[in-house]
Amino acid sequence: MPPVSNAPIIAAIIAKKRRKIFEAFRASSATSPTNGKTLADLGVKNSNLFRIQVRRKVIVQLQDDKYYLDEARLKELDQLRHRLAFISITAVIIIALILLLNR
């Protein structure tokens, strides 16, 4: 029996945590520079996942340790992620077809 990968489970857990962070920003209306909130106000931890979103500029840090969610940037990165997934799946299908046809 081939080894089972935990990658899909880990990816699902990360996606859920990521959504939870974004939901905290939306629930507090911290989606613009004028409505920035502190992490304590948001109930969000300064976790590695949070810092990744800051580096990607999905979450923007303001003065006084306030942050807001940049919805436009989030949408842009989500579209990129979807395009990459589509390209990857398409490549796998093409390779599988080539292998099947060359039997």
Disulfide bonds with the S-S distance in Angstrom:
none
